[in-house]
């Protein structure tokens, strides 16, 4: 989705840094925003925008086949994520929902 304006890379880096700082601060969003002098609605809008961009970005990642034996029954897929977490996907899954779920699970902690 484009708004007709080019991305402001400096502003995007600044907001990525702010969100990382908030995540490591241990503060609520409201307290963090007050401490750094930003508006809470702006924080939420940028957090949503950057999460959406992360979900949209497609990247190739290495895949390693570990066994010829299926881990799931009935043709489902199993995706093993960083840290050993796994997601089992049944046939007929919604690809958009799966992409969003993986972005959340593999993204920075909330």
C-alpha positions in Angstrom: 0.0 0.0 0.0 1.5 3.3 -1.0 0.5 6.8 0.0 2.2 8.5 -2.9 5.0 9.8 -0.7 8.5 8.1 -0.5 9.4 6.6 2.8 11.3 8.8 5.2 14.1 6.4 6.1 15.4 8.6 8.9 12.0 8.8 10.6 11.5 5.0 10.2 14.9 4.3 11.8 14.0 6.7 14.6 10.7 5.0 15.3 12.3 1.5 15.1 14.9 2.7 17.7 12.1 4.1 19.9 10.1 0.9 19.8 13.3 -1.1 20.7 14.0 1.3 23.5 10.4 0.9 24.8 10.6 -2.9 24.6 13.8 -2.9 26.7 12.5 -0.2 29.1 10.0 -2.3 31.0 7.6 0.8 30.9 4.1 0.9 29.8 3.5 2.6 26.4 2.0 5.6 28.2 4.9 6.0 30.6 7.5 5.5 27.9 5.8 8.1 25.6 5.6 10.6 28.4 9.3 10.0 29.3 10.6 10.6 25.7 8.0 13.3 24.8 6.1 11.5 22.0 2.4 11.2 21.5 0.9 7.9 22.4 -1.3 7.7 19.2 1.9 8.3 17.1 3.6 5.5 19.0 0.8 3.0 18.3 0.5 4.1 14.6 4.2 3.6 14.0 4.3 0.3 15.8 1.4 -0.9 13.7 3.0 0.5 10.5 6.4 -1.1 11.2 4.8 -4.5 12.1 2.8 -4.4 8.9 6.0 -3.7 6.9 7.8 -6.6 8.6 4.8 -8.9 7.8 4.9 -7.8 4.1 8.5 -8.3 3.6 9.3 -11.6 2.0 12.6 -13.2 2.6 14.1 -16.5 1.8 15.2 -18.5 4.8 17.2 -21.8 4.8 15.1 -24.9 5.2 16.5 -28.1 6.5 14.7 -31.4 6.1 15.3 -33.4 9.3 13.3 -36.6 8.6 11.4 -38.4 5.9 8.7 -39.2 8.4 5.9 -36.6 8.5 5.5 -34.9 11.9 1.8 -34.2 11.2 -1.0 -36.5 10.1 -3.4 -35.9 7.2 -1.0 -33.8 5.1 -0.5 -30.9 7.5 2.8 -29.0 7.6 4.9 -28.3 10.6 7.2 -25.2 10.7 9.9 -25.2 13.4 10.8 -21.6 14.4 13.8 -20.1 16.1 14.1 -21.3 19.6 12.4 -24.6 18.9 8.8 -23.3 18.7 6.7 -25.0 16.1 3.5 -24.2 14.2 1.4 -26.9 12.6 -0.6 -25.9 9.6 -3.6 -27.9 8.4 -4.4 -28.3 4.7 -6.5 -25.3 3.4 -4.9 -22.8 5.7 -5.2 -19.0 5.1 -1.8 -17.9 3.9 -2.2 -14.2 5.0 -3.1 -15.3 8.5 -0.1 -17.7 8.6 2.2 -14.9 7.4 1.0 -12.5 10.1 1.3 -15.2 12.8 4.9 -16.0 11.7 5.8 -12.3 11.7 4.5 -12.0 15.3 6.3 -15.1 16.5 9.6 -14.4 14.8 9.5 -10.6 15.3 10.9 -8.7 18.3 9.1 -9.5 21.6 6.1 -7.4 22.6 
